Amino acid sequence: MMRYVEPQPTGRQRLRAAVAAGDADGISAALISAAFHEEDGEWVQDWALELLAHPSPDVRRAAALSLGHVARIHRRIDHHLVLPRLQALLDDPEVGGTAENALDDIRMFTAQET
């Protein structure tokens, strides 16, 4: 049985290092940590958008989840960039549910930009 563990702050360098090393578990953990603790939501958003195309479903899932957290914590997100990318993942059998949850968080916690 998996137990929830609160993400601890790890800093930007940990995410960069994990991406450079191709460490899927490290990328996922560092991205989730950044979503919770990074003050610059746009920085997290940009990394998450880039990682939505990662070959690892765990990284794609973490990227989608991070976008939902950014919306919830910062109360804003770039709808024009994020929504189409998450909608494109809805048919991904490994990540679609997480993408749907992220879209729900974005709708709930941010105002739709026009």
Secondary structure as UniProt FT lines:
FT   HELIX           12..21
FT   HELIX           24..37
FT   HELIX           41..51
FT   TURN            52..53
FT   HELIX           57..74
FT   HELIX           79..88
FT   TURN            89..91
FT   TURN            93..95
FT   HELIX           96..109
//
